[in-house]
């Protein structure tokens, strides 16, 4: 091994040790926020044989997002295969990917500018900067960025070393991890023109269009809203300069980082930030002889383009630290270039001091992500004027059975002006379920003020008043529904089915608390609705509450003695409790009821004159 190679190994080891020390505490963290939808309760991750489906599925949480990131889901499926439901393994993967990204950033910087000191300082800043913390800590929100960054940097390194096929292959993996990497050919162009100072040969970039074409075709098939340019407007253009400056300030002074930003810039702020950007661009042009400075500025702004709301962001917030992970590399290179322009012992002291401050802030922020309660508590402090943190904190308390704290936070969420109607109605059901009719009324009244023609609040208030004996007011709500032209019986029937199906979706994801709320709502409308009763029996069985599970199934059999599903589930329940004789009896009843059902089905088919024909 040569001396330069030994130095490189030492530097790599040094960077790895620092990152491990900074983020080692994350290995004890749990799953938070979107991790429940994307990782914990995602049935597609249960089998590696489902991997082909990822290339035909979009990135979804509760609804369609418009994002297409199949490689990210492959990585989660591999984690599931190795670690099961243990969050430690997933955090190990994120930590290792950040290490890989840092080492590749070092290698790329060294290959670009042939300056090992510059590469080391830039890698240190990028590795330890607190803005990278969200990407490392947030499993479902950061994994796509870590994968895309790692493979994009590897592709760039291969491109610099003139290994074309590996460069194209890594580029393909990067874009299928996250769409940010689609901008990488622009970096290739800047490298050829600004670093190598070669004449542009577009034939060099044609191979990269092959994976881009495949990506766009598959994305158009998988994503419901494949046109990511839809929704661009003047307000987006006004917001963009503000976001650029805000990200830059957070990188320069990372003292105001948040887990949720409430961004509402005005026209004046947008104009002032535009002026700042023009001044900075002028400064870069003035110092254009320094390739490091120009390259870092282009990298910074290029990878901010997808997240400054020019193209609308389908997320809870239009600003997040994890959005700037790519651009943070450009900032790190720029700051490292400025630092390395100075000489003397003071430079080393300055670097150590800066990195120590970054590490201290980053390490102190890791604890925010340890649990959902702590995470959402911080969110309520970071964005006190929005409902998101309060509602998620309330639901987290509710899942843990801490009703008083849950109610207080749900009420706080309901008081925020940005809360959606569906959440107000959902919270009213939770209050009703906990026998708090007075609290349940308030969000419903708020919905009535917003949407006077929405039948849902009148329907819920009618049912609540009927239950609590306020018959006169219940009739008034019924009359209001009739005046609005809604058939109450049809509304009730349709709503019963909709709520039950929503509960079944949550049950399939093993989100039992959410599922129970929807089944409870369905049974409040129709206490004898058999599918909801069976689902509640299944849910209680999953939770180990066998007594209530059998109660729900026995109620089904009281309504429909020949219900084969109820007999089958009861048989399984008895077997789980070691009551094998009872299980055998229920299995006999299951077979008998199945035989009766088949006989009825055969009788209907044979009596139909059009059986087998077009109907």
C-alpha positions, 0 to 999 in steps of 0.5 A, spaced: 500 500 500 502 506 497 503 512 502 497 516 499 493 510 500 495 509 507 493 516 508 486 515 504 484 509 509 486 513 515 482 519 513 476 514 511 477 511 518 477 517 521 470 520 518 467 513 520 469 513 527 466 521 527 459 519 524 459 513 528 460 517 535 455 522 532 449 518 530 450 511 534 445 513 539 440 513 533 440 505 534 436 505 540 430 509 536 424 507 534 419 508 528 416 515 528 411 518 523 410 515 516 415 509 518 408 506 520 405 507 513 411 505 509 415 500 513 412 497 519 405 496 516 406 495 509 404 488 507 409 489 501 415 488 505 413 482 508 416 477 502 422 479 497 418 476 492 414 482 492 420 486 489 417 486 482 411 490 485 415 496 487 416 498 480 409 498 478 407 502 485 408 509 487 410 512 494 404 512 498 402 514 505 395 515 506 394 517 499 397 518 493 403 522 493 406 522 486 413 519 488 416 513 485 422 510 489 422 503 488 429 502 490 427 505 497 422 500 498 427 494 496 432 496 501 426 496 506 424 489 504 431 487 505 431 490 512 425 486 513 428 480 511 434 481 515 431 485 522 424 483 522 420 489 526 426 491 530 428 498 528 435 498 530 437 494 524 433 499 519 437 505 523 444 501 522 442 501 514 441 509 514 447 510 518 451 506 514 448 509 508 450 516 511 457 514 512 458 511 504 455 518 502 460 522 506 466 517 504 464 518 496 463 525 497 470 525 499 472 521 494 469 525 488 471 532 491 478 529 491 478 527 484 475 533 482 480 538 484 486 534 486 486 537 493 486 532 499 485 537 504 479 540 501 476 534 500 477 532 508 474 539 510 468 538 506 467 531 508 467 533 515 463 539 514 458 534 510 458 529 515 457 533 522 452 538 519 446 538 524 442 539 517 444 532 515 441 529 522 434 529 519 436 524 513 439 520 518 434 519 523 428 519 519 427 512 516 422 513 511 423 520 510 431 519 509 432 513 506 430 515 499 435 521 499 441 517 502 440 511 497 440 516 491 445 521 494 450 515 495 449 512 488 449 519 485 456 520 488 458 513 485 456 515 478 459 521 478 466 518 481 465 513 475 464 518 470 470 522 472 474 516 472 471 515 465 468 508 467 462 509 463 458 503 464 458 503 471 456 510 471 450 509 467 448 503 472 449 507 478 445 513 475 439 508 474 439 506 481 440 513 483 434 515 479 429 509 482 431 511 489 429 518 488 428 523 483 433 528 485 438 524 481 435 526 474 439 532 475 446 529 475 447 529 467 447 537 469 453 536 473 456 531 468 455 537 463 458 542 468 464 538 470 466 537 462 465 544 461 468 548 467 473 543 470 475 539 464 474 545 459 472 540 454 468 541 448 461 539 449 459 532 446 452 530 447 453 523 444 457 522 451 450 523 455 446 519 450 447 513 454 444 516 461 437 517 457 436 510 457 435 509 464 431 516 464 426 513 459 425 507 462 424 511 469 419 515 466 415 510 462 414 506 469 413 512 473 407 514 468 404 507 469 405 507 477 403 514 479 396 516 479 398 523 478 404 522 473 405 530 471 409 533 476 409 539 473 402 540 474 400 546 479 406 551 478 403 558 479 406 565 481 405 563 488 410 558 487 415 562 484 415 568 489 416 562 495 422 559 491 427 565 493 425 565 500 426 558 501 433 558 497 435 563 502 432 560 508 436 553 507 442 557 506 441 561 512 440 554 516 446 551 513 450 557 515 447 558 522 444 551 524 441 554 530 433 554 528 432 547 525 425 544 526 422 538 525 416 542 521 417 548 518 411 553 517 413 557 511 408 563 509 413 568 506 410 574 503 411 578 497 416 583 500 420 577 503 420 574 496 423 580 493 428 581 498 430 574 498 431 575 490 435 581 491 440 577 496 440 571 491 442 576 485 448 579 489 450 572 491 450 570 484 454 576 482 459 574 487 460 567 484 461 570 477 466 575 480 470 569 483 469 565 477 476 563 476 475 559 482 472 552 480 471 550 487 466 556 488 463 555 482 462 548 482 459 548 489 454 554 487 451 550 482 451 544 486 447 547 491 442 551 487 441 545 482 439 540 487 435 545 491 430 546 484 426 540 486 424 542 493 423 550 493 416 549 491 417 551 483 414 544 482 409 543 488 411 539 493 406 533 495 408 533 503 406 536 510 411 542 509 414 545 503 421 545 507 424 540 511 432 539 513 432 532 509 430 536 502 437 539 503 441 533 504 444 534 496 445 541 497 448 541 503 454 538 499 455 544 495 455 548 502 460 544 505 464 544 499 464 552 499 465 553 506 471 548 506 474 552 500 473 558 504 477 555 510 482 552 506 484 559 503 487 561 509 494 558 512 496 557 519 495 554 526 488 558 527 485 554 521 486 547 524 483 550 531 477 553 527 476 547 523 476 543 530 471 548 533 466 548 527 466 541 527 465 540 535 459 545 534 456 542 529 457 535 532 454 538 539 448 541 535 447 534 531 448 530 537 443 534 542 437 533 536 438 526 535 434 525 541 428 528 538 427 522 534 427 517 539 420 516 540 413 518 537 411 522 543 418 526 543 418 527 536 411 530 536 412 534 542 417 537 539 413 538 532 408 542 537 413 547 539 416 548 532 410 549 529 405 551 534 400 554 529 399 548 525 394 542 527 399 536 524 404 536 531 398 536 536 393 531 532 399 526 531 401 527 538 394 526 540 393 520 536 400 517 539 397 518 546 391 515 544 394 509 542 398 508 548 391 509 552 393 516 555 386 519 554 387 525 558 393 527 554 390 525 547 384 529 548 388 535 550 392 535 544 386 533 539 382 539 542 388 543 540 389 540 533 381 542 532 382 549 534 387 550 528 385 554 522 389 549 517 386 542 520 382 538 514 374 537 515 376 529 515 380 530 521 375 534 525 370 529 524 374 523 525 376 527 532 369 527 534 368 520 533 374 519 538 371 524 543 364 520 542 367 513 543 370 516 550 363 518 552 365 526 551 359 528 547 360 535 549 367 535 546 365 531 540 360 537 538 365 542 538 369 540 531 362 538 528 360 545 529 366 547 526 365 543 520 358 546 519 360 553 519 365 551 514 361 547 509 354 548 511 351 543 506 356 537 508 351 532 511 356 528 515 356 533 521 348 533 522 348 525 521 353 524 527 350 529 531 343 526 530 346 519 532 349 522 538 343 525 540 339 519 539 344 515 544 344 520 549 336 521 549 336 528 546 330 526 541 328 533 540 334 535 537 336 529 534 329 530 530 331 537 528 338 534 525 334 529 521 329 534 518 335 538 516 338 532 512 331 531 509 331 539 507 338 538 504 335 532 499 339 527 502 336 520 504 338 518 511 337 511 510 342 511 504 347 515 507 347 511 513 348 505 509 353 507 505 357 510 511 357 504 514 360 500 508 365 506 507 367 506 515 368 498 515 372 498 509 377 504 511 377 500 518 379 493 514 385 497 510 388 499 517 387 492 519 391 489 514 396 494 515 396 492 523 394 499 525 389 496 530 387 503 534 386 506 527 382 500 525 378 500 531 376 507 531 373 506 524 369 499 526 366 503 532 364 508 527 361 503 523 357 499 528 355 506 531 351 507 525 349 499 524 350 495 530 348 489 527 352 490 521 356 483 520 362 485 516 364 490 521 362 485 527 367 480 524 372 485 523 372 487 530 372 480 532 379 479 528 382 485 531 380 483 538 383 476 537 390 480 534 390 484 540 389 477 544 383 480 547 379 473 546 373 474 550 371 480 546 373 477 540 368 471 541 363 476 543 363 479 537 363 473 533 357 470 537 353 476 536 354 475 528 351 468 529 345 470 533 344 474 527 346 469 522 347 462 525 349 460 518 355 465 517 361 460 515 366 466 517 364 467 524 364 459 525 371 458 522 374 464 526 371 461 532 374 455 531 381 458 530 380 462 537 378 456 541 384 452 538 388 458 540 386 457 547 387 450 547 379 448 547 380 443 541 373 440 542 370 446 542 374 448 536 372 441 532 365 443 533 365 450 530 369 447 524 363 442 523 358 447 523 363 451 519 363 445 514 355 445 514 354 452 513 359 452 507 355 446 504 348 450 505 351 456 502 353 452 496 347 448 496 343 455 495 348 457 490 347 451 486 339 452 486 339 459 484 344 458 478 340 452 476 333 456 476 336 461 472 334 461 465 340 465 463 345 462 467 352 462 463 349 467 458 350 474 457 346 478 463 
